[in-house]
Amino acid sequence: MPRFDRRRFLLAWLRAPLRIASITPSGPRLAGLMTKEISTLTGPILELGPGTGVFTAALLERGIAERDLTLIEYERDFATLLQDRFPDARVLHLDVREMWKTALSRSFFGGVVSGLPLLALRPDDVQALLEGCFSNLRPHGAFYQFTYGPKCPVLVEILDSLGLVSKRIGWTLRNIPPAAVYRISRRYQPMALIEQRRA
Ligand SMILES: C[S@@+](CC[C@H](N)C(=O)[O-])C[C@H]1O[C@@H](n2cnc3c(N)ncnc32)[C@H](O)[C@@H]1O
């Protein structure tokens, strides 16, 4: 982890504890779990709440080109840092609740990687967020979300109303705090993909 990132994170958390939701950036183990299903075949990635860029760096290691990354970050200091660190990525200093009102609408992403503290958002906002993401995701695209809690942070009612399902694809004790990763995807998917996941 680059020098000073822990301190940056702690200072950001002191300013906005609910929005930052952790006193330290995610560790490499969680970053590996969040990105394990992503490859060069996935296509452009939308990352929400990248913070200091731990998952962003893992996405580059998976072979995603920097120019295929769109990063949405609310904290100005983090957004500036991300643009310095990933100069070819598209970094937008925005609240995710506003992002579909911008040039982002009608994008075509292969996946969404979310570090957002979803439990701090209102259910209506979570519903609108997922609806927007899936309207701009390719048919096989998935939304990856981690949580420190015991279950998927998206209410079943919201998933059902949008025709989505969630599956826990991993968890780790080697993170502060320990965390689990969920894949949220469309309930009905082409057979080829389902068979690929079973294999
Ligand atoms: C738990 S931290 C995760 C940071 C990073 N992904 C990691 O795992 O180290 C949550 C991040 O989401 C960002 N965030 C929270 N609410 C947001 C919102 N409404 N719009 C954009 N970013 C938001 C915070 O600024 C912070 O960077």
The ligand as an SDF file (V2000), in Angstrom:
LIG
                    3D

 27 29  0  0  0  0  0  0  0  0999 V2000
  -15.3580    1.8600    2.6700 C   0  0  0  0  0  0  0  0  0  0  0  0
  -14.5950    3.1180    1.6730 S   0  0  0  0  0  0  0  0  0  0  0  0
  -13.9320    2.0340    0.4110 C   0  0  0  0  0  0  0  0  0  0  0  0
  -12.7520    2.6300   -0.3140 C   0  0  0  0  0  0  0  0  0  0  0  0
  -11.9830    1.6430   -1.1980 C   0  0  0  0  0  0  0  0  0  0  0  0
  -12.8230    1.0310   -2.1940 N   0  0  0  0  0  0  0  0  0  0  0  0
  -11.3640    0.5540   -0.3540 C   0  0  0  0  0  0  0  0  0  0  0  0
  -11.9290   -0.5470   -0.3330 O   0  0  0  0  0  0  0  0  0  0  0  0
  -10.3280    0.8180    0.2900 O   0  0  0  0  0  0  0  0  0  0  0  0
  -15.9890    3.8940    0.8950 C   0  0  0  0  0  0  0  0  0  0  0  0
  -15.6620    4.8450   -0.2450 C   0  0  0  0  0  0  0  0  0  0  0  0
  -16.8940    5.2310   -0.8870 O   0  0  0  0  0  0  0  0  0  0  0  0
  -16.8960    6.6480   -1.0880 C   0  0  0  0  0  0  0  0  0  0  0  0
  -18.3000    7.0830   -1.0870 N   0  0  0  0  0  0  0  0  0  0  0  0
  -19.1880    6.9770   -0.0780 C   0  0  0  0  0  0  0  0  0  0  0  0
  -20.3890    7.4720   -0.4370 N   0  0  0  0  0  0  0  0  0  0  0  0
  -20.2490    7.8820   -1.7240 C   0  0  0  0  0  0  0  0  0  0  0  0
  -21.1510    8.4670   -2.6740 C   0  0  0  0  0  0  0  0  0  0  0  0
  -22.4220    8.7420   -2.3490 N   0  0  0  0  0  0  0  0  0  0  0  0
  -20.6920    8.7480   -3.9150 N   0  0  0  0  0  0  0  0  0  0  0  0
  -19.3890    8.4800   -4.2600 C   0  0  0  0  0  0  0  0  0  0  0  0
  -18.5000    7.9160   -3.3970 N   0  0  0  0  0  0  0  0  0  0  0  0
  -18.9270    7.6290   -2.1550 C   0  0  0  0  0  0  0  0  0  0  0  0
  -16.1130    7.1810    0.0940 C   0  0  0  0  0  0  0  0  0  0  0  0
  -15.6230    8.4820   -0.1430 O   0  0  0  0  0  0  0  0  0  0  0  0
  -14.9980    6.1200    0.2070 C   0  0  0  0  0  0  0  0  0  0  0  0
  -13.9330    6.4200   -0.6620 O   0  0  0  0  0  0  0  0  0  0  0  0
  1  2  1  0
  2  3  1  0
  2 10  1  0
  3  4  1  0
  4  5  1  0
  5  6  1  0
  5  7  1  0
  7  8  2  0
  7  9  1  0
 10 11  1  0
 11 12  1  0
 11 26  1  0
 12 13  1  0
 13 14  1  0
 13 24  1  0
 14 15  1  0
 14 23  1  0
 15 16  2  0
 16 17  1  0
 17 18  1  0
 17 23  2  0
 18 19  1  0
 18 20  2  0
 20 21  1  0
 21 22  2  0
 22 23  1  0
 24 25  1  0
 24 26  1  0
 26 27  1  0
M  CHG  2   2   1   9  -1
M  END
$$$$
